[in-house]
Amino acid sequence: MPTMLGQNQYGKAENRVVRITREGSTHHIKDLNVSVALSGDMEDVHRSGSNANVLPTDTTKNTVFAFAKKYGIESAERFGIHLARHFVTSQEPVHRARVRIEEYAWDRIATSDAHRRERGEHSFVRRGQETRLAQVTYDGERWEVVSGLKDLTVLNSTDSEFHGFLKDGYTTLEETRDRVLATSVTARWRFGWTGDGQAMPDWETSYGRTKRHLLRAFAETYSLSLQQTMYRMGARVIEHGEEVDEVRLSLPNSHHFQVDLEPFGLDNDSADGAVYFAADRPYGLIEATILRDGCEALIPADLTNL
Ligand SMILES: O=c1[nH]c(=O)c2[nH]c(=O)[nH]c2[nH]1
C-alpha cells in the first residue's frame, strides 16, 4: 500500500534550565521548561532511516543550556527567538523550529535584616499557593488536630554544602562547598490541644506563623545537609509555636546539576551567572519527625497515610 508521511517534528522536550545570576550577594533566578520541535526535510529518516538531515535531539538540549549561559534569559520570548532562529538558520534541512517555554516564577523569602545584611539574598519560594491540609479526629473524649501543607517549593542558591559523607566502592558523588539546595516541602504538625478545657489555638494565626518559620529556617540555615536544614525547620516551628508538639517533614532533594559547558567553549563557573539542569527524578528523599521534649510521636511516618 502506498503511504505518505504527514506532519512530523522532533526535538528534546522539557529541558529544565535554571539560570542563577549573582549581583554580589543578591542572587536572581530564571527557571524555564523548554521544549524544542524541529521540522524540515525529514522524509529520509522516516522512510529509509538515513540520519543525514537529523540534528540530534541531544544537540537541541545542549543548545538550550549553552544559549542560557551565552545570551542569558531576559525573557522566555527572547530566549525562544534566539533558539528558533539558530536552528533554522544554521541547519539547511531544518525549515521550522518551534520552541515552547513554561516559566516558573520565584519570589524572595523574607529573612531577618541581620541575615540579609550578613548573607545577602539568595532564598526563593516558587510563586503559587501551597496546599493547606488539616485532619481532625474526635473519639468523644479527646481531639487530635494535625495541620500541614504540601507543594511549598523553595530554593537556596548558595549557603549549602555537602561533604564528609561515607564513601564506598559505589560512591561517585563529588564533595561540594557550594551547591543549590531545593526542595518541595511536605509537612504535618500536631497540636498539643486535646480539648479537656484547654484554650483552643487560633488555627489561622498558627498556620501563618508555622509556614513563616518553615520558610525562615530554610532560608537562614547555613546548610551542611538537607537533614540539618530539615531539623532546624521543625525545631524552629516548635520553638516559636507553643501550640505545636510534633512536626513531620518529608523533603525531596531536588538536584540541580551545574551543566558542563566546556565542550562549547563556555565557562559555566564565571561570575555572570551559572546554568543548572534541574532534574525531576530520581531525588533524595529526606524525612524526619521533630518533637517537643517529652512529647510522643503520633503522626504516621508515611504521610501518604494521613
Ligand atoms: O543534603 C543531602 N543529604 C544527603 O543525604 C545526600 N545524599 C546525596 O547524594 N546528596 C545529599 N544531600
PDBQT file of the ligand as one rigid body, heavy atoms in Angstrom, charges set to zero:
ROOT
HETATM    1  O1  LIG A 401      21.754  17.029  51.891  1.00  0.00    +0.000 OA
HETATM    2  C1  LIG A 401      21.999  15.907  51.415  1.00  0.00    +0.000 A 
HETATM    3  N1  LIG A 401      21.788  14.802  52.166  1.00  0.00    +0.000 N 
HETATM    4  C2  LIG A 401      22.052  13.543  51.711  1.00  0.00    +0.000 A 
HETATM    5  O2  LIG A 401      21.860  12.541  52.448  1.00  0.00    +0.000 OA
HETATM    6  C3  LIG A 401      22.549  13.428  50.410  1.00  0.00    +0.000 A 
HETATM    7  N2  LIG A 401      22.903  12.378  49.641  1.00  0.00    +0.000 N 
HETATM    8  C4  LIG A 401      23.302  12.861  48.436  1.00  0.00    +0.000 A 
HETATM    9  O3  LIG A 401      23.681  12.144  47.483  1.00  0.00    +0.000 OA
HETATM   10  N3  LIG A 401      23.221  14.202  48.424  1.00  0.00    +0.000 N 
HETATM   11  C5  LIG A 401      22.752  14.593  49.640  1.00  0.00    +0.000 A 
HETATM   12  N4  LIG A 401      22.465  15.806  50.152  1.00  0.00    +0.000 N 
ENDROOT
TORSDOF 0
